[in-house]
Amino acid sequence: MAYMSQEGYDKLVAELKQLESVERPKASAAIAEAREKGDLSENSEYDAAKEAQAHLEDKINRLKMTIAEAKVVDTSRLSTDAVQILSKVEMTNLTNKAKMTYTIVSESEANLREGKISIKTPIAQGLLNHKVGDEVEVKIPRGTIKLRIDKITVG
């Protein structure tokens, strides 16, 4: 089960609709066009179109599974007492005094440019269930960082 925001869920549903109603017919048309070019045993265009269709169907199936397993979180009921999914956490890296803000989201909603990190990342895992003022040590691939939680809001 993947906990996510309503916005993240809506994005997945829209992407699935796009894939099924626009991309799937395009893939079928590409296969039909390649098939018309004759001998299928030596038709690399046909092979490529069939492979592209297989990748598309795989993506559609994965999206359907994610949507089926999704649990939309009612953000109005979230607490800011401790870090949890959909918490927006302002923190200070105690080594270099750098301030950082991340919102902890489901894996499918993660987007570093938007400051959204997956709940499965080491930083998110290190912050979970901690409170404002807590100092946590988080093991990351480059070593260990020490973070102080300055503020928790609902992302």
PyMOL commands that set and color helices and strands:
alter all, ss='L'
color gray80, all
select helices_A, chain A and resi 6-35+40-42+44-69+75-77+107-109+112-114+122-127
alter helices_A, ss='H'
color red, helices_A
select strands_A, chain A and resi 2-4+70-72+87-93+99-105+116-118+135-140+143-154
alter strands_A, ss='S'
color yellow, strands_A
deselect
rebuild
show_as cartoon
